[in-house]
Amino acid sequence: MTKNIGDTDRNIRFAAGGAIVLFGLFTQSWLGLIGLVLIGTAYLRSCPAYTLIGMDTNKK
């Protein structure tokens, strides 16, 4: 897997993912799963959507 997520993008994904997971838990909705996807891509530093469109926020 190619690492295509930079530090700023990664931090934003962790924060947004955590907020969405908490919102999903409090409202008891499936929306929290989207937050888990964001946290997973931040942890792996790889986003399949970025690969498809050729985007890379990782500074080399």
C-alpha positions in Angstrom: 0.0 0.0 0.0 1.3 3.4 -1.0 1.3 6.0 1.8 -0.5 9.0 0.4 -1.8 10.8 3.5 0.3 13.5 5.1 0.5 14.6 8.7 -2.1 17.4 8.5 -4.5 15.3 6.6 -4.0 12.4 9.0 -4.7 14.6 12.1 -7.9 15.9 10.5 -9.0 12.4 9.7 -8.4 11.2 13.3 -10.3 14.2 14.8 -13.2 14.0 12.3 -13.4 10.2 12.6 -13.5 10.4 16.4 -16.2 13.0 16.3 -18.3 11.0 13.9 -17.9 7.8 15.9 -19.0 9.6 19.0 -22.0 11.2 17.2 -23.0 7.7 15.9 -22.8 6.3 19.4 -24.8 9.0 21.0 -27.5 9.0 18.3 -27.3 5.2 18.0 -27.0 5.4 14.2 -24.8 3.6 11.6 -23.1 6.9 10.8 -20.3 5.9 13.3 -19.0 3.4 10.7 -18.0 6.3 8.5 -15.9 7.6 11.3 -14.2 4.2 11.7 -13.3 4.3 8.0 -11.7 7.7 8.5 -9.7 6.5 11.5 -8.6 3.4 9.6 -7.3 5.3 6.7 -5.5 7.8 9.0 -3.9 4.9 10.9 -2.7 3.2 7.7 -1.8 6.5 6.1 -3.3 5.3 2.8 -6.6 6.3 1.2 -7.9 4.2 -1.7 -9.9 7.2 -3.0 -6.7 9.3 -3.2 -5.1 6.5 -5.2 -7.9 6.4 -7.7 -7.8 10.2 -8.4 -4.0 10.4 -8.1 -3.9 12.6 -5.1 -1.1 12.6 -2.6 -0.8 14.8 0.5 2.3 13.1 1.9 5.4 15.2 1.7 8.3 13.3 0.4 
